[in-house]
Amino acid sequence: MATTAESLWEDQSAFEYDYELLRTTGVILAVVMFVSGILIALSKKCKCSKSSNSSPVEQPQPPKTEVPAQTV
C-alpha cells in the first residue's frame, strides 16, 4: 500500500508544462511591455500637448539684480 507521500510524488511527476502556451504568453507580454515602454519614452519628449500659456518664452522673467563690486 502506498503512503500519502508516495502518492503525492506520483501526482507531481505526472505534471507537464504546456511549453507552447508558455512561449506564446511570454512573447505577447514582451511585445506589450516593449511597445508601452516606447510610448512612455516618446510621451515625455512630445511638447505638442502643452498649452501655450505654459510656454517658457511667454512667461515673465524675474528682474535681474546686479551684485556690487567687492572692494578689498
All heavy atoms as TSV, in Angstrom:
chain	resi	resn	atom	element	x	y	z
A	1	MET	N	N	0.848	-1.185	0.000
A	1	MET	CA	C	0.000	0.000	0.000
A	1	MET	C	C	0.887	1.239	0.000
A	1	MET	O	O	1.833	1.338	0.757
A	1	MET	CB	C	-0.913	-0.040	1.219
A	1	MET	CG	C	-1.795	1.155	1.310
A	1	MET	SD	S	-2.956	0.943	2.669
A	1	MET	CE	C	-4.223	1.953	2.070
A	2	ALA	N	N	0.563	2.191	-0.831
A	2	ALA	CA	C	1.364	3.407	-0.960
A	2	ALA	C	C	0.949	4.412	0.103
A	2	ALA	O	O	-0.229	4.552	0.430
A	2	ALA	CB	C	1.170	4.020	-2.339
A	3	THR	N	N	1.929	5.086	0.642
A	3	THR	CA	C	1.627	6.118	1.637
A	3	THR	C	C	1.215	7.399	0.923
A	3	THR	O	O	1.322	7.516	-0.304
A	3	THR	CB	C	2.858	6.386	2.522
A	3	THR	OG1	O	3.905	6.894	1.693
A	3	THR	CG2	C	3.306	5.128	3.232
A	4	THR	N	N	0.760	8.362	1.697
A	4	THR	CA	C	0.313	9.621	1.090
A	4	THR	C	C	1.467	10.391	0.478
A	4	THR	O	O	1.298	11.090	-0.510
A	4	THR	CB	C	-0.392	10.506	2.137
A	4	THR	OG1	O	0.503	10.750	3.218
A	4	THR	CG2	C	-1.649	9.847	2.632
A	5	ALA	N	N	2.674	10.270	1.050
A	5	ALA	CA	C	3.834	10.967	0.489
A	5	ALA	C	C	4.188	10.395	-0.881
A	5	ALA	O	O	4.521	11.131	-1.802
A	5	ALA	CB	C	5.021	10.874	1.440
A	6	GLU	N	N	4.112	9.077	-1.034
A	6	GLU	CA	C	4.429	8.467	-2.321
A	6	GLU	C	C	3.402	8.837	-3.374
A	6	GLU	O	O	3.734	9.091	-4.528
A	6	GLU	CB	C	4.517	6.956	-2.161
A	6	GLU	CG	C	5.713	6.502	-1.364
A	6	GLU	CD	C	5.694	5.004	-1.121
A	6	GLU	OE1	O	4.734	4.338	-1.580
A	6	GLU	OE2	O	6.625	4.510	-0.480
A	7	SER	N	N	2.141	8.895	-2.999
A	7	SER	CA	C	1.116	9.267	-3.970
A	7	SER	C	C	1.236	10.735	-4.356
A	7	SER	O	O	0.911	11.108	-5.480
A	7	SER	CB	C	-0.279	8.969	-3.417
A	7	SER	OG	O	-0.540	9.771	-2.282
A	8	LEU	N	N	1.737	11.566	-3.452
A	8	LEU	CA	C	1.942	12.969	-3.762
A	8	LEU	C	C	3.024	13.124	-4.826
A	8	LEU	O	O	2.893	13.896	-5.770
A	8	LEU	CB	C	2.333	13.748	-2.494
A	8	LEU	CG	C	2.622	15.237	-2.671
A	8	LEU	CD1	C	1.361	15.957	-3.127
A	8	LEU	CD2	C	3.132	15.828	-1.380
A	9	TRP	N	N	4.105	12.346	-4.704
A	9	TRP	CA	C	5.182	12.426	-5.698
A	9	TRP	C	C	4.732	11.877	-7.044
A	9	TRP	O	O	5.160	12.372	-8.084
A	9	TRP	CB	C	6.409	11.672	-5.203
A	9	TRP	CG	C	7.104	12.352	-4.071
A	9	TRP	CD1	C	7.142	11.952	-2.773
A	9	TRP	CD2	C	7.826	13.583	-4.119
A	9	TRP	NE1	N	7.845	12.847	-2.010
A	9	TRP	CE2	C	8.275	13.861	-2.817
A	9	TRP	CE3	C	8.130	14.484	-5.128
A	9	TRP	CZ2	C	9.015	14.994	-2.512
A	9	TRP	CZ3	C	8.870	15.615	-4.826
A	9	TRP	CH2	C	9.313	15.853	-3.536
A	10	GLU	N	N	3.878	10.902	-7.035
A	10	GLU	CA	C	3.370	10.367	-8.299
A	10	GLU	C	C	2.533	11.406	-9.025
A	10	GLU	O	O	2.602	11.527	-10.237
A	10	GLU	CB	C	2.547	9.106	-8.036
A	10	GLU	CG	C	3.382	7.923	-7.609
A	10	GLU	CD	C	2.524	6.743	-7.216
A	10	GLU	OE1	O	1.309	6.770	-7.491
A	10	GLU	OE2	O	3.062	5.788	-6.636
A	11	ASP	N	N	1.746	12.185	-8.286
A	11	ASP	CA	C	0.919	13.217	-8.910
A	11	ASP	C	C	1.792	14.322	-9.504
A	11	ASP	O	O	1.499	14.839	-10.575
A	11	ASP	CB	C	-0.049	13.814	-7.897
A	11	ASP	CG	C	-1.124	12.828	-7.463
A	11	ASP	OD1	O	-1.356	11.863	-8.203
A	11	ASP	OD2	O	-1.722	13.065	-6.404
A	12	GLN	N	N	2.859	14.702	-8.818
A	12	GLN	CA	C	3.719	15.769	-9.324
A	12	GLN	C	C	4.521	15.323	-10.533
A	12	GLN	O	O	4.812	16.124	-11.419
A	12	GLN	CB	C	4.665	16.255	-8.226
A	12	GLN	CG	C	3.957	17.079	-7.176
A	12	GLN	CD	C	4.936	17.623	-6.131
A	12	GLN	OE1	O	6.091	17.244	-6.106
A	12	GLN	NE2	N	4.443	18.495	-5.284
A	13	SER	N	N	4.902	14.063	-10.595
A	13	SER	CA	C	5.677	13.596	-11.741
A	13	SER	C	C	4.819	13.539	-13.003
A	13	SER	O	O	5.347	13.558	-14.107
A	13	SER	CB	C	6.292	12.230	-11.443
A	13	SER	OG	O	5.262	11.270	-11.291
A	14	ALA	N	N	3.517	13.453	-12.844
A	14	ALA	CA	C	2.637	13.419	-14.000
A	14	ALA	C	C	2.382	14.816	-14.568
A	14	ALA	O	O	1.862	14.947	-15.663
A	14	ALA	CB	C	1.303	12.779	-13.618
A	15	PHE	N	N	2.793	15.855	-13.839
A	15	PHE	CA	C	2.562	17.223	-14.292
A	15	PHE	C	C	3.544	17.580	-15.394
A	15	PHE	O	O	4.738	17.299	-15.302
A	15	PHE	CB	C	2.731	18.202	-13.121
A	15	PHE	CG	C	2.508	19.630	-13.497
A	15	PHE	CD1	C	1.233	20.122	-13.667
A	15	PHE	CD2	C	3.575	20.480	-13.702
A	15	PHE	CE1	C	1.018	21.443	-14.022
A	15	PHE	CE2	C	3.383	21.795	-14.064
A	15	PHE	CZ	C	2.101	22.264	-14.219
A	16	GLU	N	N	3.048	18.208	-16.459
A	16	GLU	CA	C	3.889	18.645	-17.564
A	16	GLU	C	C	3.509	20.073	-17.931
A	16	GLU	O	O	2.332	20.441	-17.907
A	16	GLU	CB	C	3.711	17.749	-18.777
A	16	GLU	CG	C	4.204	16.344	-18.570
A	16	GLU	CD	C	4.071	15.503	-19.815
A	16	GLU	OE1	O	3.890	16.088	-20.904
A	16	GLU	OE2	O	4.120	14.273	-19.696
A	17	TYR	N	N	4.515	20.863	-18.261
A	17	TYR	CA	C	4.263	22.235	-18.687
A	17	TYR	C	C	3.738	22.258	-20.114
A	17	TYR	O	O	4.118	21.436	-20.943
A	17	TYR	CB	C	5.549	23.059	-18.644
A	17	TYR	CG	C	5.977	23.456	-17.253
A	17	TYR	CD1	C	7.044	22.813	-16.635
A	17	TYR	CD2	C	5.334	24.473	-16.578
A	17	TYR	CE1	C	7.446	23.173	-15.367
A	17	TYR	CE2	C	5.736	24.842	-15.308
A	17	TYR	CZ	C	6.790	24.193	-14.709
A	17	TYR	OH	O	7.189	24.547	-13.457
A	18	ASP	N	N	2.893	23.239	-20.384
A	18	ASP	CA	C	2.449	23.488	-21.749
A	18	ASP	C	C	3.398	24.532	-22.330
A	18	ASP	O	O	3.192	25.732	-22.190
A	18	ASP	CB	C	0.999	23.987	-21.750
A	18	ASP	CG	C	0.452	24.168	-23.144
A	18	ASP	OD1	O	1.131	23.787	-24.118
A	18	ASP	OD2	O	-0.668	24.707	-23.265
A	19	TYR	N	N	4.495	24.079	-22.908
A	19	TYR	CA	C	5.545	24.977	-23.358
A	19	TYR	C	C	5.093	25.908	-24.479
A	19	TYR	O	O	5.560	27.039	-24.586
A	19	TYR	CB	C	6.774	24.188	-23.800
A	19	TYR	CG	C	7.503	23.566	-22.637
A	19	TYR	CD1	C	7.438	22.199	-22.405
A	19	TYR	CD2	C	8.241	24.348	-21.768
A	19	TYR	CE1	C	8.099	21.629	-21.328
A	19	TYR	CE2	C	8.898	23.796	-20.686
A	19	TYR	CZ	C	8.827	22.433	-20.476
A	19	TYR	OH	O	9.468	21.875	-19.410
A	20	GLU	N	N	4.202	25.445	-25.309
A	20	GLU	CA	C	3.707	26.303	-26.402
A	20	GLU	C	C	2.933	27.493	-25.839
A	20	GLU	O	O	3.135	28.635	-26.257
A	20	GLU	CB	C	2.817	25.474	-27.335
A	20	GLU	CG	C	2.387	26.226	-28.581
A	20	GLU	CD	C	3.555	26.527	-29.503
A	20	GLU	OE1	O	4.529	25.757	-29.520
A	20	GLU	OE2	O	3.482	27.546	-30.212
A	21	LEU	N	N	2.059	27.256	-24.875
A	21	LEU	CA	C	1.304	28.343	-24.250
A	21	LEU	C	C	2.237	29.264	-23.468
A	21	LEU	O	O	2.093	30.490	-23.509
A	21	LEU	CB	C	0.224	27.778	-23.324
A	21	LEU	CG	C	-0.629	28.807	-22.573
A	21	LEU	CD1	C	-1.451	29.621	-23.547
A	21	LEU	CD2	C	-1.522	28.107	-21.575
A	22	LEU	N	N	3.201	28.697	-22.787
A	22	LEU	CA	C	4.162	29.489	-22.016
A	22	LEU	C	C	4.984	30.383	-22.935
A	22	LEU	O	O	5.197	31.570	-22.652
A	22	LEU	CB	C	5.072	28.546	-21.225
A	22	LEU	CG	C	5.980	29.167	-20.184
A	22	LEU	CD1	C	5.154	29.850	-19.101
A	22	LEU	CD2	C	6.871	28.099	-19.571
A	23	ARG	N	N	5.435	29.858	-24.053
A	23	ARG	CA	C	6.217	30.630	-25.008
A	23	ARG	C	C	5.362	31.724	-25.648
A	23	ARG	O	O	5.805	32.871	-25.766
A	23	ARG	CB	C	6.770	29.703	-26.081
A	23	ARG	CG	C	7.692	30.385	-27.053
A	23	ARG	CD	C	8.234	29.424	-28.094
A	23	ARG	NE	N	8.970	28.353	-27.445
A	23	ARG	CZ	C	8.810	27.063	-27.734
A	23	ARG	NH1	N	7.937	26.684	-28.633
A	23	ARG	NH2	N	9.509	26.146	-27.104
A	24	THR	N	N	4.153	31.404	-26.039
A	24	THR	CA	C	3.268	32.392	-26.659
A	24	THR	C	C	2.932	33.516	-25.692
A	24	THR	O	O	2.973	34.698	-26.055
A	24	THR	CB	C	1.962	31.715	-27.129
A	24	THR	OG1	O	2.296	30.635	-27.999
A	24	THR	CG2	C	1.066	32.697	-27.842
A	25	THR	N	N	2.634	33.178	-24.448
A	25	THR	CA	C	2.328	34.195	-23.438
A	25	THR	C	C	3.531	35.082	-23.178
A	25	THR	O	O	3.406	36.296	-23.044
A	25	THR	CB	C	1.869	33.515	-22.137
A	25	THR	OG1	O	0.775	32.646	-22.422
A	25	THR	CG2	C	1.445	34.541	-21.107
A	26	GLY	N	N	4.718	34.503	-23.133
A	26	GLY	CA	C	5.936	35.279	-22.916
A	26	GLY	C	C	6.199	36.257	-24.040
A	26	GLY	O	O	6.573	37.415	-23.803
A	27	VAL	N	N	5.997	35.831	-25.269
A	27	VAL	CA	C	6.212	36.716	-26.410
A	27	VAL	C	C	5.187	37.843	-26.411
A	27	VAL	O	O	5.523	39.009	-26.653
A	27	VAL	CB	C	6.157	35.918	-27.735
A	27	VAL	CG1	C	6.114	36.843	-28.938
A	27	VAL	CG2	C	7.344	34.992	-27.828
A	28	ILE	N	N	3.943	37.544	-26.102
A	28	ILE	CA	C	2.903	38.580	-26.077
A	28	ILE	C	C	3.206	39.604	-24.985
A	28	ILE	O	O	3.115	40.816	-25.206
A	28	ILE	CB	C	1.516	37.941	-25.890
A	28	ILE	CG1	C	1.121	37.181	-27.152
A	28	ILE	CG2	C	0.471	39.002	-25.543
A	28	ILE	CD1	C	-0.131	36.353	-27.009
A	29	LEU	N	N	3.591	39.141	-23.803
A	29	LEU	CA	C	3.925	40.071	-22.716
A	29	LEU	C	C	5.147	40.918	-23.063
A	29	LEU	O	O	5.197	42.112	-22.757
A	29	LEU	CB	C	4.160	39.308	-21.417
A	29	LEU	CG	C	2.920	38.754	-20.735
A	29	LEU	CD1	C	3.304	37.921	-19.526
A	29	LEU	CD2	C	1.993	39.875	-20.331
A	30	ALA	N	N	6.141	40.323	-23.714
A	30	ALA	CA	C	7.335	41.074	-24.107
A	30	ALA	C	C	6.981	42.167	-25.108
A	30	ALA	O	O	7.468	43.305	-25.001
A	30	ALA	CB	C	8.376	40.132	-24.691
A	31	VAL	N	N	6.127	41.865	-26.072
A	31	VAL	CA	C	5.730	42.862	-27.068
A	31	VAL	C	C	4.928	43.986	-26.420
A	31	VAL	O	O	5.159	45.165	-26.696
A	31	VAL	CB	C	4.929	42.195	-28.211
A	31	VAL	CG1	C	4.264	43.227	-29.097
A	31	VAL	CG2	C	5.836	41.290	-29.022
A	32	VAL	N	N	4.023	43.648	-25.529
A	32	VAL	CA	C	3.212	44.669	-24.853
A	32	VAL	C	C	4.086	45.586	-24.004
A	32	VAL	O	O	3.947	46.809	-24.043
A	32	VAL	CB	C	2.106	44.004	-24.002
A	32	VAL	CG1	C	1.448	44.998	-23.063
A	32	VAL	CG2	C	1.068	43.361	-24.901
A	33	MET	N	N	5.024	45.014	-23.258
A	33	MET	CA	C	5.904	45.840	-22.428
A	33	MET	C	C	6.848	46.684	-23.275
A	33	MET	O	O	7.129	47.840	-22.942
A	33	MET	CB	C	6.703	44.957	-21.461
A	33	MET	CG	C	5.849	44.394	-20.344
A	33	MET	SD	S	6.794	43.572	-19.064
A	33	MET	CE	C	7.243	42.068	-19.902
A	34	PHE	N	N	7.330	46.151	-24.397
A	34	PHE	CA	C	8.209	46.912	-25.277
A	34	PHE	C	C	7.485	48.105	-25.874
A	34	PHE	O	O	7.986	49.230	-25.846
A	34	PHE	CB	C	8.740	45.994	-26.386
A	34	PHE	CG	C	9.621	46.697	-27.374
A	34	PHE	CD1	C	10.924	47.019	-27.052
A	34	PHE	CD2	C	9.137	47.035	-28.623
A	34	PHE	CE1	C	11.738	47.664	-27.966
A	34	PHE	CE2	C	9.934	47.683	-29.536
A	34	PHE	CZ	C	11.246	47.996	-29.215
A	35	VAL	N	N	6.287	47.880	-26.391
A	35	VAL	CA	C	5.519	48.973	-27.010
A	35	VAL	C	C	5.123	50.009	-25.971
A	35	VAL	O	O	5.211	51.213	-26.223
A	35	VAL	CB	C	4.278	48.399	-27.741
A	35	VAL	CG1	C	3.336	49.504	-28.188
A	35	VAL	CG2	C	4.718	47.564	-28.931
A	36	SER	N	N	4.710	49.580	-24.778
A	36	SER	CA	C	4.338	50.557	-23.751
A	36	SER	C	C	5.560	51.346	-23.294
A	36	SER	O	O	5.454	52.542	-23.009
A	36	SER	CB	C	3.667	49.864	-22.566
A	36	SER	OG	O	4.558	48.969	-21.947
A	37	GLY	N	N	6.727	50.734	-23.247
A	37	GLY	CA	C	7.948	51.466	-22.903
A	37	GLY	C	C	8.296	52.515	-23.938
A	37	GLY	O	O	8.691	53.635	-23.597
A	38	ILE	N	N	8.153	52.174	-25.202
A	38	ILE	CA	C	8.403	53.150	-26.277
A	38	ILE	C	C	7.410	54.293	-26.189
A	38	ILE	O	O	7.782	55.467	-26.325
A	38	ILE	CB	C	8.320	52.461	-27.658
A	38	ILE	CG1	C	9.419	51.423	-27.808
A	38	ILE	CG2	C	8.367	53.471	-28.786
A	38	ILE	CD1	C	10.825	51.993	-27.829
A	39	LEU	N	N	6.146	53.997	-25.941
A	39	LEU	CA	C	5.135	55.053	-25.847
A	39	LEU	C	C	5.404	55.971	-24.658
A	39	LEU	O	O	5.248	57.190	-24.757
A	39	LEU	CB	C	3.737	54.442	-25.742
A	39	LEU	CG	C	3.227	53.775	-27.013
A	39	LEU	CD1	C	1.885	53.101	-26.756
A	39	LEU	CD2	C	3.112	54.777	-28.142
A	40	ILE	N	N	5.812	55.418	-23.542
A	40	ILE	CA	C	6.117	56.240	-22.365
A	40	ILE	C	C	7.326	57.122	-22.642
A	40	ILE	O	O	7.338	58.306	-22.307
A	40	ILE	CB	C	6.348	55.340	-21.133
A	40	ILE	CG1	C	5.029	54.728	-20.693
A	40	ILE	CG2	C	6.974	56.130	-19.995
A	40	ILE	CD1	C	5.170	53.666	-19.629
A	41	ALA	N	N	8.347	56.569	-23.283
A	41	ALA	CA	C	9.547	57.349	-23.582
A	41	ALA	C	C	9.238	58.479	-24.546
A	41	ALA	O	O	9.751	59.598	-24.399
A	41	ALA	CB	C	10.624	56.433	-24.148
A	42	LEU	N	N	8.398	58.230	-25.531
A	42	LEU	CA	C	8.071	59.274	-26.507
A	42	LEU	C	C	7.110	60.304	-25.943
A	42	LEU	O	O	7.139	61.457	-26.367
A	42	LEU	CB	C	7.485	58.643	-27.772
A	42	LEU	CG	C	8.462	57.817	-28.603
A	42	LEU	CD1	C	7.740	57.203	-29.796
A	42	LEU	CD2	C	9.632	58.654	-29.062
A	43	SER	N	N	6.271	59.928	-25.009
A	43	SER	CA	C	5.295	60.877	-24.470
A	43	SER	C	C	5.974	61.928	-23.600
A	43	SER	O	O	5.465	63.030	-23.452
A	43	SER	CB	C	4.218	60.152	-23.668
A	43	SER	OG	O	4.778	59.622	-22.478
A	44	LYS	N	N	7.118	61.651	-23.030
A	44	LYS	CA	C	7.834	62.615	-22.199
A	44	LYS	C	C	8.477	63.709	-23.048
A	44	LYS	O	O	8.654	64.820	-22.595
A	44	LYS	CB	C	8.936	61.919	-21.391
A	44	LYS	CG	C	8.427	60.841	-20.485
A	44	LYS	CD	C	7.779	61.420	-19.281
A	44	LYS	CE	C	7.369	60.284	-18.363
A	44	LYS	NZ	N	6.665	60.696	-17.215
A	45	LYS	N	N	8.825	63.411	-24.288
A	45	LYS	CA	C	9.531	64.362	-25.133
A	45	LYS	C	C	8.604	65.160	-26.039
A	45	LYS	O	O	9.018	66.140	-26.619
A	45	LYS	CB	C	10.566	63.631	-25.976
A	45	LYS	CG	C	11.660	63.026	-25.130
A	45	LYS	CD	C	12.706	62.389	-25.968
A	45	LYS	CE	C	13.788	61.805	-25.077
A	45	LYS	NZ	N	14.884	61.240	-25.845
A	46	CYS	N	N	7.371	64.758	-26.167
A	46	CYS	CA	C	6.438	65.460	-27.039
A	46	CYS	C	C	5.940	66.717	-26.348
A	46	CYS	O	O	5.411	66.670	-25.252
A	46	CYS	CB	C	5.261	64.557	-27.393
A	46	CYS	SG	S	4.085	65.339	-28.496
A	47	LYS	N	N	6.097	67.874	-27.007
A	47	LYS	CA	C	5.685	69.146	-26.413
A	47	LYS	C	C	4.391	69.664	-27.049
A	47	LYS	O	O	3.969	70.770	-26.764
A	47	LYS	CB	C	6.797	70.174	-26.583
A	47	LYS	CG	C	8.044	69.785	-25.834
A	47	LYS	CD	C	9.128	70.803	-25.991
A	47	LYS	CE	C	10.353	70.348	-25.219
A	47	LYS	NZ	N	11.468	71.257	-25.360
A	48	CYS	N	N	3.768	68.861	-27.889
A	48	CYS	CA	C	2.577	69.321	-28.583
A	48	CYS	C	C	1.345	69.332	-27.683
A	48	CYS	O	O	0.371	70.003	-27.978
A	48	CYS	CB	C	2.326	68.461	-29.811
A	48	CYS	SG	S	2.177	66.712	-29.442
A	49	SER	N	N	1.357	68.638	-26.571
A	49	SER	CA	C	0.185	68.573	-25.706
A	49	SER	C	C	0.136	69.708	-24.687
A	49	SER	O	O	-0.858	69.879	-24.002
A	49	SER	CB	C	0.139	67.232	-24.978
A	49	SER	OG	O	1.249	67.121	-24.116
A	50	LYS	N	N	1.201	70.488	-24.566
A	50	LYS	CA	C	1.216	71.579	-23.598
A	50	LYS	C	C	0.452	72.783	-24.152
A	50	LYS	O	O	0.447	73.043	-25.345
A	50	LYS	CB	C	2.649	71.987	-23.269
A	50	LYS	CG	C	3.407	70.917	-22.525
A	50	LYS	CD	C	4.781	71.406	-22.175
A	50	LYS	CE	C	5.527	70.350	-21.394
A	50	LYS	NZ	N	6.879	70.792	-21.053
A	51	SER	N	N	-0.168	73.529	-23.258
A	51	SER	CA	C	-0.891	74.720	-23.693
A	51	SER	C	C	0.098	75.852	-23.930
A	51	SER	O	O	1.217	75.870	-23.432
A	51	SER	CB	C	-1.924	75.127	-22.642
A	51	SER	OG	O	-1.262	75.472	-21.445
A	52	SER	N	N	-0.325	76.862	-24.668
A	52	SER	CA	C	0.572	77.971	-24.999
A	52	SER	C	C	0.817	78.868	-23.786
A	52	SER	O	O	1.772	79.638	-23.766
A	52	SER	CB	C	-0.011	78.792	-26.150
A	52	SER	OG	O	-1.250	79.342	-25.749
A	53	ASN	N	N	-0.013	78.794	-22.748
A	53	ASN	CA	C	0.183	79.626	-21.557
A	53	ASN	C	C	1.393	79.182	-20.745
A	53	ASN	O	O	1.968	79.979	-20.022
A	53	ASN	CB	C	-1.062	79.578	-20.666
A	53	ASN	CG	C	-2.243	80.255	-21.323
A	53	ASN	OD1	O	-2.065	81.074	-22.214
A	53	ASN	ND2	N	-3.436	79.910	-20.885
A	54	SER	N	N	1.780	77.945	-20.857
A	54	SER	CA	C	2.894	77.453	-20.068
A	54	SER	C	C	4.219	77.505	-20.821
A	54	SER	O	O	5.193	76.930	-20.398
A	54	SER	CB	C	2.615	76.030	-19.604
A	54	SER	OG	O	2.572	75.179	-20.734
A	55	SER	N	N	4.245	78.186	-21.950
A	55	SER	CA	C	5.462	78.284	-22.737
A	55	SER	C	C	6.490	79.123	-21.996
A	55	SER	O	O	6.170	80.180	-21.461
A	55	SER	CB	C	5.141	78.908	-24.094
A	55	SER	OG	O	6.332	79.105	-24.807
A	56	PRO	N	N	7.745	78.703	-21.947
A	56	PRO	CA	C	8.747	79.473	-21.211
A	56	PRO	C	C	9.067	80.811	-21.865
A	56	PRO	O	O	9.543	81.729	-21.215
A	56	PRO	CB	C	9.973	78.567	-21.210
A	56	PRO	CG	C	9.760	77.582	-22.294
A	56	PRO	CD	C	8.280	77.464	-22.476
A	57	VAL	N	N	8.766	80.983	-23.147
A	57	VAL	CA	C	9.040	82.247	-23.829
A	57	VAL	C	C	8.068	83.323	-23.357
A	57	VAL	O	O	8.440	84.479	-23.191
A	57	VAL	CB	C	8.951	82.055	-25.357
A	57	VAL	CG1	C	9.130	83.367	-26.080
A	57	VAL	CG2	C	9.966	81.028	-25.810
A	58	GLU	N	N	6.826	82.952	-23.120
A	58	GLU	CA	C	5.804	83.928	-22.755
A	58	GLU	C	C	5.778	84.256	-21.271
A	58	GLU	O	O	5.137	85.208	-20.869
A	58	GLU	CB	C	4.427	83.409	-23.182
A	58	GLU	CG	C	4.294	83.250	-24.686
A	58	GLU	CD	C	2.967	82.674	-25.079
A	58	GLU	OE1	O	2.096	82.525	-24.203
A	58	GLU	OE2	O	2.791	82.360	-26.251
A	59	GLN	N	N	6.441	83.491	-20.438
A	59	GLN	CA	C	6.421	83.764	-19.014
A	59	GLN	C	C	7.322	84.961	-18.709
A	59	GLN	O	O	8.395	85.099	-19.292
A	59	GLN	CB	C	6.907	82.551	-18.218
A	59	GLN	CG	C	5.947	81.387	-18.286
A	59	GLN	CD	C	6.477	80.201	-17.501
A	59	GLN	OE1	O	7.619	80.185	-17.074
A	59	GLN	NE2	N	5.624	79.197	-17.333
A	60	PRO	N	N	6.891	85.842	-17.805
A	60	PRO	CA	C	7.726	86.987	-17.464
A	60	PRO	C	C	8.972	86.542	-16.720
A	60	PRO	O	O	8.924	85.673	-15.859
A	60	PRO	CB	C	6.823	87.847	-16.575
A	60	PRO	CG	C	5.796	86.911	-16.053
A	60	PRO	CD	C	5.618	85.844	-17.098
A	61	GLN	N	N	10.085	87.150	-17.091
A	61	GLN	CA	C	11.352	86.829	-16.455
A	61	GLN	C	C	11.520	87.676	-15.206
A	61	GLN	O	O	11.155	88.851	-15.201
A	61	GLN	CB	C	12.513	87.097	-17.419
A	61	GLN	CG	C	12.468	86.247	-18.681
A	61	GLN	CD	C	12.705	84.773	-18.376
A	61	GLN	OE1	O	13.393	84.444	-17.422
A	61	GLN	NE2	N	12.110	83.896	-19.176
A	62	PRO	N	N	12.043	87.116	-14.128
A	62	PRO	CA	C	12.265	87.915	-12.919
A	62	PRO	C	C	13.364	88.947	-13.191
A	62	PRO	O	O	14.274	88.708	-13.982
A	62	PRO	CB	C	12.708	86.892	-11.873
A	62	PRO	CG	C	13.212	85.736	-12.657
A	62	PRO	CD	C	12.446	85.731	-13.941
A	63	PRO	N	N	13.275	90.111	-12.546
A	63	PRO	CA	C	14.294	91.135	-12.790
A	63	PRO	C	C	15.652	90.662	-12.273
A	63	PRO	O	O	15.753	90.006	-11.239
A	63	PRO	CB	C	13.788	92.338	-11.998
A	63	PRO	CG	C	12.858	91.764	-10.989
A	63	PRO	CD	C	12.265	90.536	-11.600
A	64	LYS	N	N	16.657	90.993	-13.042
A	64	LYS	CA	C	17.999	90.603	-12.650
A	64	LYS	C	C	18.581	91.664	-11.731
A	64	LYS	O	O	18.489	92.860	-11.991
A	64	LYS	CB	C	18.884	90.448	-13.886
A	64	LYS	CG	C	18.452	89.302	-14.778
A	64	LYS	CD	C	19.358	89.139	-15.948
A	64	LYS	CE	C	18.920	87.969	-16.802
A	64	LYS	NZ	N	19.772	87.784	-17.958
A	65	THR	N	N	19.172	91.227	-10.656
A	65	THR	CA	C	19.804	92.149	-9.725
A	65	THR	C	C	21.303	92.120	-9.930
A	65	THR	O	O	21.888	91.058	-10.169
A	65	THR	CB	C	19.481	91.782	-8.269
A	65	THR	OG1	O	19.922	90.450	-8.040
A	65	THR	CG2	C	17.982	91.864	-7.989
A	66	GLU	N	N	21.916	93.283	-9.859
A	66	GLU	CA	C	23.346	93.346	-10.043
A	66	GLU	C	C	24.036	93.240	-8.711
A	66	GLU	O	O	23.603	93.808	-7.706
A	66	GLU	CB	C	23.732	94.665	-10.737
A	66	GLU	CG	C	23.204	94.727	-12.162
A	66	GLU	CD	C	23.703	95.953	-12.888
A	66	GLU	OE1	O	24.765	96.505	-12.479
A	66	GLU	OE2	O	23.071	96.371	-13.839
A	67	VAL	N	N	25.133	92.530	-8.696
A	67	VAL	CA	C	25.921	92.369	-7.482
A	67	VAL	C	C	26.972	93.475	-7.479
A	67	VAL	O	O	27.693	93.658	-8.450
A	67	VAL	CB	C	26.586	90.978	-7.469
A	67	VAL	CG1	C	27.447	90.816	-6.217
A	67	VAL	CG2	C	25.537	89.901	-7.542
A	68	PRO	N	N	27.044	94.245	-6.378
A	68	PRO	CA	C	28.053	95.312	-6.358
A	68	PRO	C	C	29.458	94.731	-6.323
A	68	PRO	O	O	29.693	93.643	-5.819
A	68	PRO	CB	C	27.747	96.066	-5.054
A	68	PRO	CG	C	26.956	95.132	-4.238
A	68	PRO	CD	C	26.254	94.221	-5.169
A	69	ALA	N	N	30.383	95.459	-6.912
A	69	ALA	CA	C	31.774	95.027	-6.953
A	69	ALA	C	C	32.347	95.045	-5.545
A	69	ALA	O	O	32.073	95.948	-4.745
A	69	ALA	CB	C	32.579	95.930	-7.852
A	70	GLN	N	N	33.143	94.063	-5.228
A	70	GLN	CA	C	33.719	93.978	-3.889
A	70	GLN	C	C	35.025	94.743	-3.850
A	70	GLN	O	O	35.853	94.656	-4.766
A	70	GLN	CB	C	33.958	92.526	-3.499
A	70	GLN	CG	C	32.681	91.718	-3.403
A	70	GLN	CD	C	32.966	90.271	-3.010
A	70	GLN	OE1	O	34.098	89.866	-2.900
A	70	GLN	NE2	N	31.889	89.513	-2.824
A	71	THR	N	N	35.199	95.477	-2.782
A	71	THR	CA	C	36.458	96.220	-2.601
A	71	THR	C	C	37.294	95.524	-1.548
A	71	THR	O	O	36.776	95.002	-0.569
A	71	THR	CB	C	36.176	97.669	-2.178
A	71	THR	OG1	O	35.420	97.645	-0.967
A	71	THR	CG2	C	35.403	98.402	-3.239
A	72	VAL	N	N	38.575	95.572	-1.746
A	72	VAL	CA	C	39.477	94.889	-0.808
A	72	VAL	C	C	40.140	95.873	0.098
A	72	VAL	O	O	40.382	96.982	-0.134
A	72	VAL	CB	C	40.557	94.095	-1.567
A	72	VAL	CG1	C	41.511	93.407	-0.597
A	72	VAL	CG2	C	39.907	93.106	-2.482
